[in-house]
Amino acid sequence: MISNRLKSIDLSTTMEIAAKAIELKSAGVDLIDLSVGEPDFPTPQHIKEAAKNALDNNCTKYTKNKGTNELRTAIAAKLERENNLHYTTEQIIVSTGAKQALFNAVQTIVDKGEEVIIPTPSYVSYIQMVKFAEGKVIKVDADETNRFKIHVNSLKKAITKNTKLLLLCNPCNPTGAFYDKDELKEIARLVLENNIFVICDEIYEKLLYDRIEFCSFASLNEDIKKQTVVVNGFSKAYSMTGWRIGYAAAEQNIIDNMAKLQSHSTSCASSVSQAAALAALTSLQDSVEEMRIGFEYRRNFAFDSLTQIKGLSVVKPSGAFYIFPNVKSFFGKSFQNYAVKNSHDLALYLLNEAKVTVVPGSGFKCEGYIRLSFANSIENLNEGVLRIAKALNKLK
């Protein structure tokens, strides 16, 4: 009854954990949720007001498949102003979240059997998107020794005559790793030499710390721009996860075909969400910086707290709002009926014993780690880390 294509992919690990957290909270369990991949700040008031105005003005109909002219014009202006990238409105598509833009781009570019390089640890959906396109996933591992960034030599070894695409997330979910301009240039050189397309997921672009400056991959030069799909959105920087609004920019032929696919799935993004997104881009950006400062403070607090737990090895993230501790020292240990063999076991143990939700590293194709989100209050972060420390101390 079920297609083989769908059987080949797995349920999103993060969505699965989030569902369990919602169930437990609904049952009255005193749970600290450090699994969630969304800001805990409310959507800024002026953005909500724009949505209300759209409703009052009956802006509740279908929009153009690619998105409203006004929003795509604002996105083009943002890319020009902030990223030194020139795209026409016809080279931009608005989708139901950045995730749909990513999915559409992968399905548009990848044919059956073509190889797609994915640096791991990776966002949980990348590999599943490639599988759905019937492409072949080539993982290039990154580890703590290089702050979870792939070495160019490792990337070079992974490239074959069948390599079609590189999927790059910068800054990275789940590790917070960040590639600077010089590192991106090295990757771009290999991409151009081997005529490989790149989808660059830049959804965490505005969440960078320690005064790091962001460089969009496509901005390196015109040649690399022609081979790149830039994906971004409003979920993280503007705390608009539930609004489901994202976008992609690329050569028009790619965008036109992404629009063709979208025309048969969601048709267009929500008209009300597009009006809200327009307000997000065209108004003052003070709220974005306020959130970024808040996240940086929480990152420092979470990092300092976690490094005090014996047995954890922690790399300080440069961006996004995740920390990815090494928990391998706890494998082979147990407490009462709990035996910890892997990251999934440990995540379940922390859920049941500490009443704290985290995401196992196995979901990101990186066993031996767990992902914690610091998109939470200092009070919850402090309590969550204390609970984790207490539970881990019980493992013998």
C-alpha positions as MATLAB code, in Angstrom:
seq = 'MISNRLKSIDLSTTMEIAAKAIELKSAGVDLIDLSVGEPDFPTPQHIKEAAKNALDNNCTKYTKNKGTNELRTAIAAKLERENNLHYTTEQIIVSTGAKQALFNAVQTIVDKGEEVIIPTPSYVSYIQMVKFAEGKVIKVDADETNRFKIHVNSLKKAITKNTKLLLLCNPCNPTGAFYDKDELKEIARLVLENNIFVICDEIYEKLLYDRIEFCSFASLNEDIKKQTVVVNGFSKAYSMTGWRIGYAAAEQNIIDNMAKLQSHSTSCASSVSQAAALAALTSLQDSVEEMRIGFEYRRNFAFDSLTQIKGLSVVKPSGAFYIFPNVKSFFGKSFQNYAVKNSHDLALYLLNEAKVTVVPGSGFKCEGYIRLSFANSIENLNEGVLRIAKALNKLK';
ca = [
       0.000    0.000    0.000;
       2.812    2.432    0.855;
       5.257    3.605   -1.820;
       8.843    2.403   -1.610;
       9.958    6.029   -1.902;
       8.211    6.910    1.340;
       9.320    3.723    3.052;
      12.923    4.730    2.403;
      12.769    7.816    4.631;
      12.533    8.171    8.409;
      10.382   10.313   10.661;
      12.098   13.524   11.751;
      13.899   12.820   15.043;
      13.419   16.364   16.292;
       9.695   16.293   15.533;
       9.401   12.915   17.268;
      11.103   14.215   20.419;
       9.027   17.407   20.318;
       5.829   15.354   20.133;
       6.853   13.342   23.223;
       7.645   16.562   25.078;
       4.224   18.014   24.223;
       2.519   14.816   25.420;
       4.347   14.831   28.748;
       3.699   18.520   29.349;
       0.009   17.991   28.557;
      -0.025   15.223   31.169;
       1.290   17.656   33.770;
       4.890   16.418   33.896;
       7.393   19.016   35.143;
       9.523   18.864   32.016;
      12.453   21.034   30.930;
      12.459   20.974   27.124;
      15.970   21.495   25.706;
      15.153   19.749   22.437;
      13.164   22.461   20.751;
      14.587   24.113   17.631;
      12.749   27.399   17.884;
      13.200   30.710   19.704;
      11.213   31.037   22.918;
      10.733   34.760   22.316;
       7.312   35.871   20.999;
       6.991   37.080   17.431;
       7.621   40.865   17.578;
       4.433   42.850   18.038;
       4.715   44.917   14.845;
       4.881   41.702   12.802;
       1.747   40.379   14.481;
       0.030   43.713   13.840;
       0.850   43.420   10.138;
      -0.833   40.006   10.071;
      -3.899   41.416   11.825;
      -4.078   44.233    9.285;
      -3.829   41.710    6.458;
      -6.803   39.842    7.913;
      -8.798   43.052    8.362;
      -8.073   43.959    4.736;
      -9.185   40.509    3.554;
      -5.729   39.522    2.309;
      -6.707   35.882    2.711;
      -6.639   34.580   -0.852;
      -4.080   32.674   -2.905;
      -1.023   34.679   -3.884;
       1.258   34.094   -6.850;
       2.924   30.680   -6.781;
       6.330   32.280   -6.128;
       4.964   34.699   -3.539;
       3.669   38.251   -3.542;
       5.557   40.804   -5.600;
       5.942   42.992   -2.501;
       7.578   40.295   -0.391;
       9.890   39.075   -3.144;
      10.932   42.680   -3.812;
      11.722   43.093   -0.110;
      13.695   39.822   -0.078;
      15.678   40.954   -3.145;
      16.436   44.258   -1.400;
      17.533   42.403    1.766;
      19.876   40.132   -0.199;
      21.377   43.137   -1.993;
      21.726   45.256    1.138;
      22.951   42.649    3.611;
      24.586   39.965    1.477;
      25.833   41.794   -1.627;
      23.683   39.514   -3.802;
      21.655   40.736   -6.774;
      18.565   38.705   -7.691;
      15.460   39.737   -9.601;
      12.077   38.950   -8.092;
      11.703   36.123  -10.626;
      14.820   34.509   -9.163;
      13.177   34.298   -5.731;
      10.501   31.924   -4.456;
       8.614   32.148   -1.166;
       7.710   28.789    0.361;
       5.939   27.300    3.352;
       9.018   27.529    5.518;
      12.699   27.201    4.658;
      12.255   23.436    4.955;
       9.926   23.390    1.941;
      12.371   25.575    0.005;
      15.116   23.048    0.793;
      12.917   20.122   -0.191;
      11.891   21.766   -3.464;
      15.504   22.596   -4.301;
      16.731   19.035   -3.687;
      13.920   17.510   -5.737;
      14.603   20.013   -8.532;
      18.354   19.392   -8.770;
      18.907   15.727   -7.873;
      18.179   12.765  -10.153;
      18.084    9.104   -9.231;
      21.534    7.774   -8.329;
      23.280   11.153   -8.297;
      25.530   11.789   -5.321;
      24.874   14.488   -2.745;
      27.574   15.396   -0.228;
      26.264   16.196    3.242;
      28.629   17.264    6.047;
      27.685   15.437    9.242;
      26.489   16.085   11.894;
      23.674   17.417    9.704;
      20.158   18.751   10.026;
      17.909   15.715   10.315;
      15.900   16.336    7.127;
      18.741   16.756    4.607;
      19.451   13.055    4.216;
      15.752   12.187    4.055;
      15.188   14.787    1.318;
      17.963   13.250   -0.778;
      16.583    9.760   -0.210;
      13.159   10.939   -1.374;
      14.778   12.258   -4.561;
      16.403    8.793   -4.932;
      19.834   10.368   -4.770;
      22.846    8.793   -3.076;
      23.960   10.362    0.197;
      27.707   10.808    0.684;
      28.472   11.783    4.269;
      31.601   13.742    5.128;
      32.199   13.602    8.866;
      33.189   16.624   10.906;
      34.199   16.303   14.537;
      35.263   18.278   17.577;
      38.895   18.512   16.498;
      37.891   21.003   13.797;
      34.952   22.517   15.693;
      32.547   20.342   13.676;
      33.614   21.801   10.322;
      34.626   19.569    7.428;
      38.204   19.686    6.192;
      38.606   20.653    2.542;
      40.753   17.546    1.987;
      37.896   15.360    3.256;
      35.499   17.116    0.913;
      37.897   16.637   -1.997;
      38.134   12.886   -1.330;
      34.339   12.582   -1.304;
      33.897   14.130   -4.761;
      33.442   11.754   -7.690;
      32.279   12.088  -11.290;
      28.745   11.391  -10.013;
      28.702   14.208   -7.444;
      25.835   16.575   -8.215;
      25.268   18.608   -5.087;
      26.733   19.810   -1.795;
      24.282   20.612    1.015;
      25.839   23.143    3.364;
      24.319   24.656    6.523;
      26.029   27.803    7.778;
      25.786   28.378   10.727;
      25.109   24.721   11.361;
      22.294   22.875   13.045;
      23.006   20.905   15.295;
      26.511   22.080   16.245;
      26.546   25.863   15.820;
      29.650   25.498   13.627;
      30.415   28.471   11.380;
      32.427   28.718    8.165;
      34.133   32.067    7.657;
      34.782   33.703    4.299;
      38.205   32.115    3.764;
      36.864   28.640    4.557;
      33.943   29.175    2.174;
      36.383   30.240   -0.572;
      38.213   26.915   -0.243;
      34.943   25.023   -0.563;
      33.890   27.198   -3.503;
      37.134   26.448   -5.334;
      36.399   22.716   -5.201;
      32.785   23.277   -6.200;
      33.767   25.222   -9.298;
      36.534   22.812  -10.262;
      34.091   19.917  -10.184;
      30.964   21.687  -11.463;
      28.905   20.880   -8.367;
      25.716   22.639   -7.309;
      25.380   23.929   -3.743;
      22.319   24.432   -1.607;
      23.357   26.724    1.227;
      20.986   26.793    4.185;
      21.499   30.174    5.835;
      18.483   30.187    8.157;
      20.674   30.952   11.219;
      22.495   33.788    9.440;
      21.574   36.439   12.033;
      22.337   34.295   15.072;
      26.124   34.645   15.286;
      28.207   35.440   18.363;
      31.558   36.927   19.374;
      31.240   39.667   16.714;
      31.539   37.171   13.877;
      30.610   38.552   10.452;
      28.431   36.488    8.144;
      29.313   35.820    4.502;
      26.717   34.324    2.155;
      28.233   31.536    0.090;
      26.738   32.807   -3.170;
      28.319   36.245   -2.669;
      31.877   34.962   -3.170;
      31.774   35.486   -6.942;
      29.383   35.385   -9.887;
      30.423   31.889  -10.967;
      29.650   30.357   -7.578;
      26.380   32.317   -7.425;
      25.203   30.596  -10.612;
      25.715   27.191   -9.001;
      24.163   28.038   -5.628;
      20.667   28.002   -4.196;
      20.466   30.308   -1.168;
      17.823   29.230    1.339;
      16.702   31.421    4.220;
      13.572   32.307    6.140;
      11.903   34.033    9.055;
      11.555   31.271   11.651;
      14.751   31.784   13.614;
      15.706   35.459   13.312;
      12.145   36.767   13.753;
      10.775   33.984   15.978;
       8.183   33.018   13.359;
       8.453   29.227   13.342;
       4.705   28.588   13.311;
       4.090   31.111   10.543;
       5.811   28.712    8.090;
       7.511   31.181    5.794;
      10.862   30.855    4.017;
      12.454   31.555    0.671;
      15.090   30.573   -1.859;
      17.086   32.546   -4.418;
      18.925   31.072   -7.414;
      19.213   31.118  -11.181;
      15.771   31.564  -12.696;
      15.653   28.130  -14.334;
      16.084   26.484  -10.921;
      13.540   28.777   -9.251;
      11.010   28.263  -12.066;
      11.233   24.506  -11.631;
      10.999   24.775   -7.859;
       7.847   26.820   -8.461;
       6.521   24.093  -10.760;
       6.917   21.528   -7.995;
       5.432   23.886   -5.415;
       2.418   24.530   -7.646;
       1.440   20.895   -7.149;
       2.090   20.746   -3.395;
       1.263   23.869   -1.372;
       0.554   26.203   -4.321;
       1.817   29.196   -2.343;
       2.726   30.253    1.158;
       0.043   31.693    3.430;
      -0.998   35.179    2.327;
      -1.216   36.344    5.960;
       2.238   34.958    6.759;
       3.646   36.723    3.693;
       2.227   40.029    4.907;
       3.839   39.435    8.305;
       7.168   38.529    6.664;
       7.051   41.731    4.614;
       6.732   43.735    7.824;
       9.614   41.770    9.355;
      11.961   42.719    6.510;
      10.900   46.324    5.987;
      10.748   47.529    9.596;
      13.455   48.255   12.165;
      15.579   45.236   13.036;
      16.008   46.060   16.739;
      14.108   42.960   17.852;
      16.451   40.713   15.860;
      19.504   42.122   17.609;
      17.802   41.962   21.005;
      17.136   38.250   20.500;
      20.668   37.654   19.248;
      22.123   39.315   22.341;
      19.818   37.240   24.515;
      20.894   34.032   22.813;
      24.573   34.912   23.162;
      24.145   35.416   26.897;
      22.345   32.068   27.169;
      24.987   30.353   25.059;
      27.695   31.522   27.424;
      25.690   30.419   30.446;
      24.865   26.992   28.976;
      28.436   26.399   27.828;
      29.958   27.381   31.165;
      27.443   25.203   33.029;
      27.825   22.128   30.853;
      31.610   22.215   30.977;
      31.341   21.737   34.743;
      29.776   18.290   34.282;
      32.398   15.580   34.553;
      32.446   13.346   31.492;
      31.044   15.888   29.034;
      33.206   17.360   26.286;
      31.729   20.572   24.872;
      32.656   22.766   21.886;
      31.488   26.371   22.203;
      29.145   27.085   19.278;
      29.674   30.145   17.099;
      26.089   30.445   15.901;
      22.491   29.135   15.985;
      21.133   28.169   19.431;
      22.403   24.642   19.995;
      25.194   22.958   21.929;
      26.365   19.479   20.912;
      28.164   17.784   23.833;
      30.181   14.586   23.477;
      28.578   11.991   25.787;
      30.535    8.880   24.807;
      32.018    8.531   28.293;
      28.571    7.534   29.593;
      28.097    4.664   27.156;
      28.236    1.254   28.810;
      26.974    2.648   32.103;
      23.617    2.028   33.764;
      21.274    3.020   36.570;
      18.566    0.687   37.865;
      16.718   -0.561   34.759;
      18.397    1.898   32.375;
      21.380    0.746   30.314;
      23.026    3.379   28.134;
      24.527    1.964   24.945;
      24.114    4.955   22.643;
      22.833    8.530   22.367;
      19.237    7.416   21.897;
      19.385    5.442   25.149;
      20.881    8.435   26.920;
      18.194   10.795   25.601;
      15.481    8.420   26.856;
      17.254    8.091   30.208;
      17.410   11.876   30.637;
      13.765   12.160   29.616;
      12.615    9.593   32.175;
      15.081   10.146   35.006;
      15.804   13.891   34.749;
      12.604   14.996   33.008;
      14.740   16.867   30.458;
      14.353   16.446   26.703;
      17.397   16.469   24.430;
      17.896   15.136   20.906;
      20.195   12.137   20.354;
      23.144   12.702   18.053;
      22.160    9.633   16.047;
      19.337   11.696   14.564;
      21.965   13.974   13.058;
      24.038   10.979   11.872;
      26.600   11.562   14.601;
      26.533    8.948   17.324;
      28.098    9.811   20.660;
      26.564   13.250   21.079;
      23.335   14.918   22.156;
      21.890   18.246   21.044;
      20.664   20.747   23.611;
      18.920   23.969   22.675;
      19.635   27.105   24.674;
      16.523   28.786   23.235;
      15.063   28.785   26.717;
      15.064   30.964   29.834;
      18.133   31.137   32.071;
      16.028   29.656   34.861;
      15.074   26.641   32.748;
      18.608   26.246   31.423;
      20.006   26.282   34.943;
      17.434   23.784   36.207;
      17.866   21.604   33.126;
      21.643   21.411   33.460;
      21.347   20.658   37.191;
      18.943   17.814   36.439;
      21.205   16.458   33.689;
      24.245   16.570   35.968;
      22.380   14.762   38.742;
      21.103   12.047   36.370;
      24.475   11.518   34.700;
      26.116   11.212   38.113;
      23.872    8.230   38.855;
      25.221    6.272   35.899;
      27.851    3.763   36.961;
];
